[in-house]
Amino acid sequence: MKLPAEARIYEVGPRDGLQNEARQVPTGDKIRFIDALVASGIRDIEITSFVSPKWIPQLADSAEVARGVQRVAGVRMSALVPNRRGLDTALAAGMKEIAVFMSSSETHNKKNVNKTIADTLAAFEEVVPHARAAGVAVRAYLSTCFGCPYEGDVDPERVVALTGQLRDLGVYQVSISDTIGVANPQQVEDVLGLLLAKHPASSMAVHFHDTQGTALANCVVALNLGITTIDASAGGLGGCPYAPGAAGNLATEDVVAMLHAMGVKTGIDLDKLTEASRTAASFVGHELPSKYLKAHIGKQARARRRAELGR
């Protein structure tokens, strides 16, 4: 394998993770979670979304979160925005990076943003140039790149074409997303191979859900192809509200543990990262799916039992 010396983790738990939680998380807990992620060494964090509370009520406090987090030199904090109104609100809250989002399949795009793909791209023309003129970096998510919950298979050539259109608009990176977690390593190699024939690896990230347990294997394929930015969510929080059956995101601890074991540096302290995830678990009110987190908690419990027996 041709693994890179370093990989960049783009943490999406505070946004993509919490948006799918049934419990309304207090603003102070969200800020505490983000601060803990920063303390772990993560340097790219999507902290919230400036989408209408009507659609994502769990993130209705986006402006409060954006103003309340501690800004640390070298840490990039971003927020999702759907349109010009969302951009204006994000700018007023002090955001220096935003992300736009769309789907590769028409049906999912309409379910997710209530627009056709063509209308979504037109709306981006009111967002991306204005953001860049304001000195704000713009990233993009391209969902359902490996399969759609409504349409099934997605033509890889459509993924390539839409990636090109997003880059032409001025986004610095497109996150190629497996929204429902159906991708397999061979499919990932095929789709990313087509993309890399036309776009540099630095202009792409990967975003895998772990519905079928293939997210880590898919990451290895992407890394081997030269893509070094991986989206992940602390504890495995999250899933798309408009993708029925989609499991949570790839857990940040799981991918970081794997990368470190393979000699790929991330700059992240695993122990501090697991503590950040335990913080999230305490306020969402349920166990998180991260395998590394479960093993870490179990190891600590066994150590406590041994210490108690030795007294």
C-alpha beads as a LAMMPS data file, in Angstrom:
LAMMPS data file: protein, C-alpha beads

311 atoms
310 bonds

1 atom types
1 bond types

-500.0 500.0 xlo xhi
-500.0 500.0 ylo yhi
-500.0 500.0 zlo zhi

Masses

1 110.0

Atoms # bond

1 1 1 0.000 0.000 0.000
2 1 1 1.054 3.590 -0.624
3 1 1 -0.097 5.206 2.594
4 1 1 0.587 8.889 3.276
5 1 1 2.796 10.007 6.160
6 1 1 -0.022 12.166 7.514
7 1 1 -3.799 12.399 7.246
8 1 1 -6.218 15.171 8.111
9 1 1 -9.325 14.424 10.139
10 1 1 -12.284 16.701 9.434
11 1 1 -14.471 16.365 12.522
12 1 1 -18.218 16.619 11.845
13 1 1 -19.677 15.388 15.137
14 1 1 -20.918 18.735 16.481
15 1 1 -22.962 19.244 13.315
16 1 1 -23.549 16.038 11.372
17 1 1 -23.559 14.050 14.580
18 1 1 -25.864 16.125 16.748
19 1 1 -28.344 17.008 13.990
20 1 1 -29.698 13.463 14.069
21 1 1 -30.126 13.198 17.835
22 1 1 -33.620 13.053 19.299
23 1 1 -32.562 14.928 22.430
24 1 1 -32.177 18.713 22.275
25 1 1 -28.618 19.339 23.431
26 1 1 -28.048 22.552 25.440
27 1 1 -25.777 25.140 23.840
28 1 1 -23.317 24.972 26.715
29 1 1 -22.868 21.217 26.242
30 1 1 -22.221 21.669 22.521
31 1 1 -19.537 24.246 23.268
32 1 1 -17.997 21.979 25.909
33 1 1 -17.891 19.153 23.340
34 1 1 -16.208 21.343 20.734
35 1 1 -13.668 22.604 23.258
36 1 1 -12.833 18.989 24.171
37 1 1 -12.318 18.117 20.502
38 1 1 -9.947 21.055 20.113
39 1 1 -8.052 19.915 23.230
40 1 1 -7.593 16.481 21.636
41 1 1 -5.639 18.005 18.765
42 1 1 -8.305 18.058 16.053
43 1 1 -7.714 21.070 13.833
44 1 1 -10.735 20.978 11.487
45 1 1 -14.177 20.973 13.091
46 1 1 -17.620 21.583 11.632
47 1 1 -19.352 23.141 14.613
48 1 1 -22.943 23.792 13.498
49 1 1 -25.352 24.492 10.653
50 1 1 -27.134 27.691 9.670
51 1 1 -30.092 25.782 8.250
52 1 1 -33.620 26.844 9.195
53 1 1 -34.639 25.489 12.641
54 1 1 -37.802 24.285 10.904
55 1 1 -35.730 21.603 9.169
56 1 1 -32.995 20.925 11.748
57 1 1 -34.340 22.036 15.157
58 1 1 -31.411 20.410 16.962
59 1 1 -29.109 23.134 15.589
60 1 1 -31.367 26.140 16.147
61 1 1 -28.699 27.705 18.387
62 1 1 -26.107 27.908 15.602
63 1 1 -25.305 31.593 16.133
64 1 1 -24.903 31.102 19.886
65 1 1 -22.559 28.162 19.346
66 1 1 -20.515 30.059 16.750
67 1 1 -20.109 33.032 19.068
68 1 1 -19.555 30.934 22.177
69 1 1 -16.743 28.588 21.117
70 1 1 -13.192 29.513 21.968
71 1 1 -11.254 30.335 18.813
72 1 1 -7.806 28.746 18.867
73 1 1 -4.989 29.618 16.479
74 1 1 -4.505 26.880 13.901
75 1 1 -8.000 25.415 14.339
76 1 1 -10.418 25.803 11.434
77 1 1 -14.087 25.895 12.411
78 1 1 -16.759 25.646 9.752
79 1 1 -20.554 25.658 9.491
80 1 1 -23.028 24.299 6.980
81 1 1 -25.101 26.862 5.059
82 1 1 -27.937 26.141 2.586
83 1 1 -28.434 29.530 0.932
84 1 1 -27.587 33.249 0.942
85 1 1 -29.613 33.892 4.089
86 1 1 -27.680 31.179 5.894
87 1 1 -24.414 32.667 4.647
88 1 1 -25.311 36.126 5.907
89 1 1 -26.165 34.722 9.332
90 1 1 -22.943 32.714 9.417
91 1 1 -20.868 35.767 8.497
92 1 1 -22.569 37.816 11.204
93 1 1 -21.673 35.079 13.711
94 1 1 -18.011 35.310 12.742
95 1 1 -17.571 32.147 10.683
96 1 1 -14.434 32.017 8.527
97 1 1 -15.278 28.789 6.722
98 1 1 -18.568 27.392 5.461
99 1 1 -19.762 24.286 3.675
100 1 1 -22.486 23.895 1.077
101 1 1 -24.220 20.599 0.392
102 1 1 -26.071 18.785 -2.345
103 1 1 -26.772 15.251 -3.546
104 1 1 -25.732 13.270 -6.586
105 1 1 -29.266 11.893 -6.946
106 1 1 -32.291 14.054 -7.742
107 1 1 -34.691 12.382 -5.314
108 1 1 -32.396 12.650 -2.305
109 1 1 -31.575 16.244 -3.205
110 1 1 -35.267 17.128 -3.271
111 1 1 -35.881 15.332 0.032
112 1 1 -32.854 16.975 1.638
113 1 1 -33.041 20.568 0.380
114 1 1 -36.400 20.725 -1.438
115 1 1 -34.706 21.684 -4.718
116 1 1 -33.606 20.038 -7.932
117 1 1 -29.885 19.612 -8.500
118 1 1 -29.948 22.412 -11.085
119 1 1 -31.730 24.774 -8.694
120 1 1 -29.276 23.902 -5.924
121 1 1 -26.287 24.749 -8.113
122 1 1 -27.982 28.029 -9.048
123 1 1 -28.462 28.823 -5.345
124 1 1 -24.772 28.147 -4.747
125 1 1 -23.949 30.946 -7.198
126 1 1 -25.516 33.276 -4.625
127 1 1 -23.418 31.779 -1.830
128 1 1 -19.941 30.673 -2.897
129 1 1 -18.709 33.829 -4.702
130 1 1 -20.041 36.081 -1.918
131 1 1 -18.400 33.950 0.756
132 1 1 -15.066 33.993 -1.029
133 1 1 -15.304 37.750 -1.554
134 1 1 -15.713 38.049 2.223
135 1 1 -12.533 36.029 2.751
136 1 1 -14.406 32.882 3.775
137 1 1 -13.268 29.457 2.584
138 1 1 -15.948 27.194 1.104
139 1 1 -16.111 23.433 1.213
140 1 1 -18.802 21.226 -0.368
141 1 1 -20.463 17.936 0.476
142 1 1 -21.626 15.784 -2.401
143 1 1 -23.996 13.197 -0.937
144 1 1 -25.168 9.803 -2.220
145 1 1 -22.057 9.321 -4.357
146 1 1 -22.154 5.535 -3.972
147 1 1 -25.874 4.903 -3.721
148 1 1 -29.202 6.612 -3.017
149 1 1 -31.873 5.406 -0.563
150 1 1 -34.566 6.291 -3.104
151 1 1 -32.979 5.677 -6.520
152 1 1 -30.472 2.923 -5.808
153 1 1 -27.336 3.025 -7.967
154 1 1 -25.828 6.404 -8.841
155 1 1 -23.922 6.937 -12.093
156 1 1 -20.256 7.659 -11.203
157 1 1 -20.020 9.995 -14.179
158 1 1 -22.659 12.190 -12.555
159 1 1 -20.475 12.338 -9.420
160 1 1 -17.505 13.385 -11.555
161 1 1 -19.518 16.041 -13.388
162 1 1 -21.009 17.542 -10.225
163 1 1 -17.610 17.589 -8.532
164 1 1 -16.312 19.594 -11.480
165 1 1 -19.201 22.047 -11.281
166 1 1 -18.640 22.564 -7.558
167 1 1 -14.936 23.172 -8.058
168 1 1 -15.690 25.599 -10.896
169 1 1 -17.844 27.575 -8.447
170 1 1 -14.801 28.011 -6.201
171 1 1 -15.051 25.442 -3.405
172 1 1 -11.626 24.375 -2.187
173 1 1 -12.630 20.786 -1.457
174 1 1 -15.478 18.386 -2.238
175 1 1 -16.299 15.713 0.318
176 1 1 -17.293 12.588 -1.604
177 1 1 -19.960 11.106 0.634
178 1 1 -21.411 7.639 1.139
179 1 1 -24.564 8.926 2.799
180 1 1 -26.205 5.552 3.431
181 1 1 -23.074 3.465 3.959
182 1 1 -23.420 1.116 1.000
183 1 1 -20.004 1.596 -0.603
184 1 1 -17.497 -1.252 -0.802
185 1 1 -13.729 -0.955 -1.358
186 1 1 -13.870 -1.900 -5.030
187 1 1 -16.604 0.662 -5.711
188 1 1 -14.639 3.308 -3.809
189 1 1 -11.571 2.580 -5.918
190 1 1 -13.614 2.798 -9.118
191 1 1 -15.402 6.070 -8.289
192 1 1 -12.378 7.807 -6.797
193 1 1 -10.258 6.635 -9.709
194 1 1 -12.592 8.442 -12.120
195 1 1 -12.483 11.571 -9.964
196 1 1 -8.696 11.550 -9.614
197 1 1 -8.328 11.355 -13.373
198 1 1 -9.784 14.883 -13.508
199 1 1 -9.211 16.465 -10.098
200 1 1 -6.234 16.591 -7.701
201 1 1 -6.424 14.491 -4.550
202 1 1 -6.091 17.601 -2.401
203 1 1 -9.428 18.871 -3.751
204 1 1 -11.297 15.866 -2.360
205 1 1 -12.188 14.350 0.991
206 1 1 -14.116 11.192 1.815
207 1 1 -17.140 10.875 4.094
208 1 1 -18.191 7.320 4.894
209 1 1 -21.070 6.041 6.988
210 1 1 -20.584 2.647 8.626
211 1 1 -23.958 1.039 7.927
212 1 1 -22.416 -2.198 6.635
213 1 1 -19.153 -2.060 8.566
214 1 1 -17.041 -1.123 5.538
215 1 1 -16.123 2.485 6.378
216 1 1 -12.581 1.772 7.611
217 1 1 -11.806 -0.457 4.636
218 1 1 -13.099 2.250 2.318
219 1 1 -10.844 4.793 4.037
220 1 1 -7.797 2.628 3.417
221 1 1 -8.630 2.532 -0.291
222 1 1 -8.976 6.328 -0.401
223 1 1 -5.683 6.822 1.445
224 1 1 -3.929 4.414 -0.874
225 1 1 -5.164 6.502 -3.808
226 1 1 -3.720 9.680 -2.279
227 1 1 -6.769 11.276 -0.629
228 1 1 -5.674 12.394 2.820
229 1 1 -8.732 14.184 4.272
230 1 1 -11.229 11.947 6.073
231 1 1 -14.504 13.162 7.560
232 1 1 -15.379 11.481 10.843
233 1 1 -17.640 11.988 13.832
234 1 1 -16.537 11.555 17.441
235 1 1 -18.052 8.437 18.933
236 1 1 -19.736 7.592 15.622
237 1 1 -22.479 10.139 16.240
238 1 1 -24.907 10.975 13.503
239 1 1 -26.600 10.036 10.288
240 1 1 -28.633 11.843 7.661
241 1 1 -32.246 12.693 8.668
242 1 1 -33.259 12.291 5.014
243 1 1 -31.519 8.962 4.379
244 1 1 -33.687 6.184 5.853
245 1 1 -31.666 3.329 7.324
246 1 1 -28.338 5.150 7.335
247 1 1 -26.207 4.307 10.340
248 1 1 -23.914 6.750 12.048
249 1 1 -20.807 8.304 10.609
250 1 1 -17.415 6.696 10.763
251 1 1 -16.229 7.105 14.360
252 1 1 -13.264 9.449 14.704
253 1 1 -11.590 7.237 17.337
254 1 1 -11.837 4.178 15.109
255 1 1 -10.184 5.782 12.117
256 1 1 -7.539 7.612 14.179
257 1 1 -6.614 4.388 16.018
258 1 1 -6.275 2.590 12.690
259 1 1 -4.174 5.361 11.159
260 1 1 -1.824 5.506 14.136
261 1 1 -1.418 1.710 14.075
262 1 1 -0.419 1.945 10.402
263 1 1 2.089 4.720 11.094
264 1 1 -0.005 7.545 9.627
265 1 1 0.182 10.677 11.765
266 1 1 -2.882 12.770 12.625
267 1 1 -1.700 15.022 15.468
268 1 1 -4.599 13.777 17.607
269 1 1 -4.350 12.474 21.170
270 1 1 -6.539 9.346 21.272
271 1 1 -7.093 9.437 25.016
272 1 1 -8.301 13.033 24.909
273 1 1 -10.449 12.236 21.884
274 1 1 -12.187 9.393 23.693
275 1 1 -12.860 11.716 26.615
276 1 1 -14.477 14.174 24.203
277 1 1 -16.716 11.369 22.940
278 1 1 -17.609 10.358 26.482
279 1 1 -18.609 13.966 27.058
280 1 1 -20.949 13.731 24.059
281 1 1 -22.391 10.422 25.251
282 1 1 -23.207 12.008 28.611
283 1 1 -25.456 14.638 27.085
284 1 1 -27.043 12.703 24.204
285 1 1 -28.117 10.101 26.742
286 1 1 -27.101 6.874 25.028
287 1 1 -24.094 4.694 24.247
288 1 1 -22.108 5.679 21.165
289 1 1 -21.219 3.070 18.508
290 1 1 -17.456 3.703 18.283
291 1 1 -15.669 0.367 18.713
292 1 1 -12.489 1.987 20.006
293 1 1 -14.496 3.999 22.538
294 1 1 -16.220 0.847 23.838
295 1 1 -12.887 -0.956 24.131
296 1 1 -11.363 2.051 25.912
297 1 1 -14.235 2.207 28.419
298 1 1 -13.972 -1.536 28.997
299 1 1 -10.227 -1.330 29.562
300 1 1 -10.693 1.419 32.134
301 1 1 -13.398 -0.586 33.916
302 1 1 -11.144 -3.665 34.106
303 1 1 -8.297 -1.544 35.469
304 1 1 -10.593 -0.164 38.172
305 1 1 -11.712 -3.656 39.148
306 1 1 -8.112 -4.872 39.391
307 1 1 -7.235 -1.860 41.540
308 1 1 -10.187 -2.525 43.840
309 1 1 -9.253 -6.208 44.209
310 1 1 -5.681 -5.246 45.034
311 1 1 -6.686 -3.067 47.969

Bonds

1 1 1 2
2 1 2 3
3 1 3 4
4 1 4 5
5 1 5 6
6 1 6 7
7 1 7 8
8 1 8 9
9 1 9 10
10 1 10 11
11 1 11 12
12 1 12 13
13 1 13 14
14 1 14 15
15 1 15 16
16 1 16 17
17 1 17 18
18 1 18 19
19 1 19 20
20 1 20 21
21 1 21 22
22 1 22 23
23 1 23 24
24 1 24 25
25 1 25 26
26 1 26 27
27 1 27 28
28 1 28 29
29 1 29 30
30 1 30 31
31 1 31 32
32 1 32 33
33 1 33 34
34 1 34 35
35 1 35 36
36 1 36 37
37 1 37 38
38 1 38 39
39 1 39 40
40 1 40 41
41 1 41 42
42 1 42 43
43 1 43 44
44 1 44 45
45 1 45 46
46 1 46 47
47 1 47 48
48 1 48 49
49 1 49 50
50 1 50 51
51 1 51 52
52 1 52 53
53 1 53 54
54 1 54 55
55 1 55 56
56 1 56 57
57 1 57 58
58 1 58 59
59 1 59 60
60 1 60 61
61 1 61 62
62 1 62 63
63 1 63 64
64 1 64 65
65 1 65 66
66 1 66 67
67 1 67 68
68 1 68 69
69 1 69 70
70 1 70 71
71 1 71 72
72 1 72 73
73 1 73 74
74 1 74 75
75 1 75 76
76 1 76 77
77 1 77 78
78 1 78 79
79 1 79 80
80 1 80 81
81 1 81 82
82 1 82 83
83 1 83 84
84 1 84 85
85 1 85 86
86 1 86 87
87 1 87 88
88 1 88 89
89 1 89 90
90 1 90 91
91 1 91 92
92 1 92 93
93 1 93 94
94 1 94 95
95 1 95 96
96 1 96 97
97 1 97 98
98 1 98 99
99 1 99 100
100 1 100 101
101 1 101 102
102 1 102 103
103 1 103 104
104 1 104 105
105 1 105 106
106 1 106 107
107 1 107 108
108 1 108 109
109 1 109 110
110 1 110 111
111 1 111 112
112 1 112 113
113 1 113 114
114 1 114 115
115 1 115 116
116 1 116 117
117 1 117 118
118 1 118 119
119 1 119 120
120 1 120 121
121 1 121 122
122 1 122 123
123 1 123 124
124 1 124 125
125 1 125 126
126 1 126 127
127 1 127 128
128 1 128 129
129 1 129 130
130 1 130 131
131 1 131 132
132 1 132 133
133 1 133 134
134 1 134 135
135 1 135 136
136 1 136 137
137 1 137 138
138 1 138 139
139 1 139 140
140 1 140 141
141 1 141 142
142 1 142 143
143 1 143 144
144 1 144 145
145 1 145 146
146 1 146 147
147 1 147 148
148 1 148 149
149 1 149 150
150 1 150 151
151 1 151 152
152 1 152 153
153 1 153 154
154 1 154 155
155 1 155 156
156 1 156 157
157 1 157 158
158 1 158 159
159 1 159 160
160 1 160 161
161 1 161 162
162 1 162 163
163 1 163 164
164 1 164 165
165 1 165 166
166 1 166 167
167 1 167 168
168 1 168 169
169 1 169 170
170 1 170 171
171 1 171 172
172 1 172 173
173 1 173 174
174 1 174 175
175 1 175 176
176 1 176 177
177 1 177 178
178 1 178 179
179 1 179 180
180 1 180 181
181 1 181 182
182 1 182 183
183 1 183 184
184 1 184 185
185 1 185 186
186 1 186 187
187 1 187 188
188 1 188 189
189 1 189 190
190 1 190 191
191 1 191 192
192 1 192 193
193 1 193 194
194 1 194 195
195 1 195 196
196 1 196 197
197 1 197 198
198 1 198 199
199 1 199 200
200 1 200 201
201 1 201 202
202 1 202 203
203 1 203 204
204 1 204 205
205 1 205 206
206 1 206 207
207 1 207 208
208 1 208 209
209 1 209 210
210 1 210 211
211 1 211 212
212 1 212 213
213 1 213 214
214 1 214 215
215 1 215 216
216 1 216 217
217 1 217 218
218 1 218 219
219 1 219 220
220 1 220 221
221 1 221 222
222 1 222 223
223 1 223 224
224 1 224 225
225 1 225 226
226 1 226 227
227 1 227 228
228 1 228 229
229 1 229 230
230 1 230 231
231 1 231 232
232 1 232 233
233 1 233 234
234 1 234 235
235 1 235 236
236 1 236 237
237 1 237 238
238 1 238 239
239 1 239 240
240 1 240 241
241 1 241 242
242 1 242 243
243 1 243 244
244 1 244 245
245 1 245 246
246 1 246 247
247 1 247 248
248 1 248 249
249 1 249 250
250 1 250 251
251 1 251 252
252 1 252 253
253 1 253 254
254 1 254 255
255 1 255 256
256 1 256 257
257 1 257 258
258 1 258 259
259 1 259 260
260 1 260 261
261 1 261 262
262 1 262 263
263 1 263 264
264 1 264 265
265 1 265 266
266 1 266 267
267 1 267 268
268 1 268 269
269 1 269 270
270 1 270 271
271 1 271 272
272 1 272 273
273 1 273 274
274 1 274 275
275 1 275 276
276 1 276 277
277 1 277 278
278 1 278 279
279 1 279 280
280 1 280 281
281 1 281 282
282 1 282 283
283 1 283 284
284 1 284 285
285 1 285 286
286 1 286 287
287 1 287 288
288 1 288 289
289 1 289 290
290 1 290 291
291 1 291 292
292 1 292 293
293 1 293 294
294 1 294 295
295 1 295 296
296 1 296 297
297 1 297 298
298 1 298 299
299 1 299 300
300 1 300 301
301 1 301 302
302 1 302 303
303 1 303 304
304 1 304 305
305 1 305 306
306 1 306 307
307 1 307 308
308 1 308 309
309 1 309 310
310 1 310 311
